[in-house]
């Protein structure tokens, strides 16, 4: 694996100390391919269609022992009057202002045009180190073609192939030399040695743990119980329900492009905020729609990526459009979140349009009636809290409605990681009258005891007289009893059945 292909997970606590390199250029020149190559990820959607990337996408890469932040920008077309290109251009300008160095990517297979010269003039005026990456150079003949791009007036020209990884090392070396090394970015030899000694001591101490204790811990450990520095929240929903508007409102930024055009967001856009001592990472995903409704490759890929970001999150913030009611597509998307074990909060957006702002002559909507209908359609999400809001009502974490959302996220994330001891669980079992459970006699089982085997989501193992799949009525009855006793607000509860007399190896 080459140096630049080492994947580095974004670390927000250090992000301010890391130099930022912005990748810029016109549409469809290979910026996202270069970004994915350097970060060792597939964060940015790549395809032949121009204008796939729209928002700013951040990542990190490492070169020669130093870490850098990297930002992929949408294709820049100066003076374009259309809404989406104008917004892409505005997002790219934010990246230019933040960056310590700029990499202008051009396509070696295309002819220079006036927009290229306009873009270069704008970048040079910024006074920041500027590097020209002539992309799609594969072979000696193409290297000769790359020399033609010196006409742009950029001194540092590097023929590269983002797809095949050719020539990128020289580009990164030049960037590294142009950006000063911040004192906090490189550890001294003494600090490195101290870190190695500390790690060795911790490893040695870990070897002394009693084997029985170690086995017991392994039964109960899940990713949710390791020290978690941030909570990831995926904002999901149909296209054009206000996901990007809500992201901007929650973070008090213009992080995501907002427009009335459905499907504006394609790549997932994330932003971290500190709230009550916790880091919350909000990820704005592309609108999820049925396969038959997606035609462009970028749309299909964005839906796939949205599902992946959902499955990597702790909490799903499901956005509904109050003006359209609860649709079958909303139920499908909510099902994705439920089945993946994410905690769920339902946010009914655009509530102002169906109350004080109705223009269709109908009477204002009633909150209780709407929630009753919502619960009927999304009956499997009966554990999810519901918030009625308008993302346009207030901006920033201090706005009352946004504050409510943030408090719910923190509460639901805590419930997701809550553990009930086996003693508490068995005392709880003794108090339940299982005769009230609406289950056929043939499907009834006897529970000897039960224990919580995992968190995130809470998972309970039932030791029973026989190993059969729980009847859905019994499972629902037991889940309701557990919620009444212990809470677990906003998170699904999973059950596993294990026969007490089951022999090992069978």
Secondary structure, DSSP 4 states (H G I P E B T S, - for coil): --GGG-EE---HHHHTTSEEEEEEESTTSSHHHHHHHHHTS--S---SSTT---S-EEEEEEETTEEEEEEE-PPP-TT--SHHHHHHHHHHHHHHHH-SEEEEEEETTS---HHHHHHHHHHHHTTSEEEEEEES--SHHHHHHHGGGGGG--S-EEE-BTTTTBSHHHHHHHHHHHS---GGGS--HHHHHHHHHHHHHHHHHHHTS-HHHHHHHHHH--GGGS---EEEEEEEESTTSSHHHHHHHHHTS--S---SSTT---S-EEEEEEETTEEEEEEEPPPP--GGG--SHHHHHHHHHHHHHHHH-SEEEEEEETTT-S-HHHHHHHHHHHHTT-EEEEEEE-GGGGTTT--SSPPPPPHHHHHHHHHHHTGGGTTSEEEE--TTS--STTSHHHHHHHHHHHHHHHHHT----HHHHHHHHHT--GGGS---GGG---EEEEEEEETTTEEEEEEESS--PPPHHHHHHHHHHHHHHH--TTS-EEEEEEETTPPTT-
